[in-house]
Amino acid sequence: MGTLYLVRHGQASAFEENYDRLSPLGERQSRLLGEWWARRGPRLDRVFAGPRLRQQRTAELAAEASGLPRPVTLPELDEMGIEPLFKEQLPELFTRHAHLQSLGDALLMADGDEGRAQSLARLFEAVLMLWVRGEVTGDGVESWLDFQRRIRKTLSAVRDGARGQRIALFTSAGPVAAAMQLALGTDDPAALSLAFRVRNSSVSEFLFSGAERFSVVSFNETPHLDDAALVTVR
């Protein structure tokens, strides 16, 4: 029986020009995870990280603090490929979906970083719900079904031939939710809902036996963050 640990990256740099890097808090979360793993965690046989800077940096900082194996980049652990929906297609989506326009207006009127973050999260979730249902698409946008297939294929490939090993995958909230869906058999809206609840630097643990068995042991745990002020979801 093998064990798979899926780790969400530390907090990224919201509202900055380059979102794809850890905030100072995200770096601290990552180091604390490594320190906790050094004290309490199991010995890991292999470590993989997605291609994003925030994913790789989380793995690197955790490894520095704990002596984990050097992370190997696995491009298939990337987050959902949906950036064009927000970078290029929002004006069209606002025209076609009145509730999105209302959420967009609320974002413009939001006061302070916390208010903006909450408004952005509501808009993001509403757009993704349409995306999951196949109601929004476009050039360069990965479909929900393609995303599911990518993550399931990657999880199968990592497990193949890894009997009895302990493997950590540093990735993002979407792949963690897709793994939970695979283990629990939840429907698509429930899986998407899980993605919005995955904490930064959290660990979700799964057991596997070859390609057949894949079951969840724990979800979204942050025992390394002993101060509530360190716990974030965005």
ZAMARGU-4260 file (C-alpha; in steps of 0.2 Angstrom, whole numbers, plus 5000, padded with zeros to 4 digits):
<rodrens>
0) 5000/5000/5000 | 5007/5017/4995 | 5003/5034/5002 | 5001/5050/4991 | 5001/5067/4999
5) 4994/5082/4989 | 5000/5099/4995 | 4992/5115/4989 | 5005/5129/4987 | 5007/5143/5000
10) 4998/5159/4998 | 5002/5168/4982 | 5003/5186/4979 | 4985/5192/4976 | 4982/5209/4968
15) 5000/5210/4962 | 5007/5211/4944 | 5014/5193/4946 | 5002/5183/4955 | 5012/5167/4952
20) 5024/5169/4967 | 5023/5166/4985 | 5018/5180/4997 | 5029/5182/5012 | 5016/5173/5022
25) 5016/5159/5008 | 5034/5157/5011 | 5032/5156/5029 | 5018/5143/5027 | 5029/5133/5016
30) 5044/5133/5028 | 5033/5128/5043 | 5026/5113/5033 | 5044/5107/5030 | 5048/5110/5048
35) 5033/5100/5054 | 5037/5086/5041 | 5055/5085/5048 | 5048/5083/5066 | 5032/5073/5063
40) 5030/5068/5045 | 5034/5052/5036 | 5050/5049/5026 | 5045/5053/5008 | 5052/5043/4994
45) 5048/5055/4980 | 5043/5073/4978 | 5035/5081/4962 | 5029/5099/4959 | 5019/5107/4946
50) 5026/5119/4934 | 5020/5136/4942 | 5033/5146/4952 | 5021/5146/4967 | 5020/5127/4967
55) 5039/5124/4964 | 5044/5137/4977 | 5033/5129/4990 | 5041/5112/4987 | 5058/5120/4988
60) 5056/5129/5004 | 5048/5114/5012 | 5062/5103/5006 | 5075/5115/5013 | 5067/5115/5030
65) 5065/5096/5031 | 5077/5087/5019 | 5064/5081/5008 | 5069/5073/4991 | 5073/5086/4978
70) 5056/5090/4969 | 5055/5085/4951 | 5044/5096/4940 | 5028/5087/4933 | 5019/5099/4921
75) 5003/5089/4922 | 5001/5095/4940 | 4997/5112/4934 | 4981/5121/4939 | 4965/5122/4928
80) 4970/5130/4912 | 4957/5144/4913 | 4967/5160/4912 | 4959/5167/4896 | 4942/5167/4904
85) 4948/5181/4915 | 4961/5189/4905 | 4952/5190/4889 | 4934/5185/4890 | 4926/5193/4905
90) 4918/5208/4895 | 4909/5195/4884 | 4904/5185/4899 | 4897/5200/4908 | 4887/5204/4892
95) 4880/5186/4891 | 4877/5183/4910 | 4869/5197/4920 | 4874/5189/4937 | 4892/5190/4932
100) 4890/5208/4928 | 4883/5211/4945 | 4897/5202/4953 | 4910/5212/4943 | 4902/5228/4948
105) 4903/5223/4966 | 4921/5219/4964 | 4924/5237/4957 | 4915/5244/4972 | 4924/5233/4985
110) 4934/5242/4999 | 4951/5236/5004 | 4960/5220/5000 | 4949/5209/5010 | 4933/5215/5002
115) 4941/5214/4985 | 4947/5196/4989 | 4930/5191/4994 | 4921/5199/4979 | 4934/5191/4967
120) 4931/5174/4975 | 4913/5176/4972 | 4915/5181/4954 | 4928/5167/4951 | 4917/5154/4958
125) 4902/5159/4947 | 4913/5159/4931 | 4920/5142/4936 | 4903/5135/4939 | 4898/5140/4921
130) 4914/5132/4915 | 4911/5116/4924 | 4894/5115/4916 | 4902/5118/4899 | 4893/5134/4896
135) 4909/5145/4894 | 4924/5140/4884 | 4936/5148/4872 | 4953/5148/4863 | 4966/5142/4875
140) 4954/5137/4889 | 4955/5119/4895 | 4938/5111/4897 | 4933/5103/4914 | 4932/5086/4907
145) 4950/5088/4899 | 4956/5094/4916 | 4948/5079/4925 | 4957/5067/4913 | 4973/5076/4914
150) 4974/5075/4933 | 4967/5057/4934 | 4980/5051/4921 | 4994/5060/4931 | 4989/5052/4947
155) 4988/5035/4939 | 5005/5037/4931 | 5013/5043/4948 | 5005/5028/4957 | 5011/5015/4944
160) 5025/5005/4950 | 5026/5014/4966 | 5020/5001/4978 | 5023/5005/4996 | 5031/5022/4992
165) 5026/5038/5000 | 5025/5052/4987 | 5021/5071/4989 | 5014/5081/4975 | 5015/5100/4977
170) 5001/5107/4966 | 4986/5119/4967 | 4968/5118/4974 | 4960/5112/4958 | 4970/5096/4957
175) 4968/5092/4975 | 4949/5094/4972 | 4950/5083/4957 | 4959/5069/4967 | 4945/5071/4981
180) 4932/5068/4967 | 4941/5053/4961 | 4942/5045/4978 | 4925/5050/4984 | 4915/5049/4968
185) 4907/5066/4971 | 4898/5076/4957 | 4906/5090/4947 | 4898/5105/4957 | 4903/5097/4974
190) 4921/5094/4967 | 4922/5113/4962 | 4916/5118/4979 | 4930/5108/4987 | 4942/5118/4977
195) 4937/5134/4985 | 4940/5127/5002 | 4958/5120/5000 | 4969/5130/5012 | 4986/5136/5007
200) 5000/5124/5011 | 4987/5111/5017 | 4990/5092/5015 | 4978/5079/5009 | 4982/5061/5011
205) 4977/5046/5000 | 4981/5028/5000 | 4983/5018/4984 | 4987/5001/4978 | 4992/5000/4960
210) 4979/5008/4948 | 4964/5000/4957 | 4963/5007/4975 | 4963/5026/4978 | 4955/5031/4994
215) 4956/5047/5005 | 4963/5047/5022 | 4962/5065/5026 | 4958/5082/5018 | 4965/5099/5019
220) 4975/5097/5035 | 4986/5111/5042 | 4994/5105/5058 | 5009/5115/5054 | 5000/5131/5056
225) 4997/5133/5074 | 4991/5151/5073 | 4974/5154/5065 | 4982/5170/5058 | 4993/5159/5047
230) 4978/5149/5039 | 4972/5156/5022 | 4963/5150/5007 | 4968/5164/4995
</rodrens>
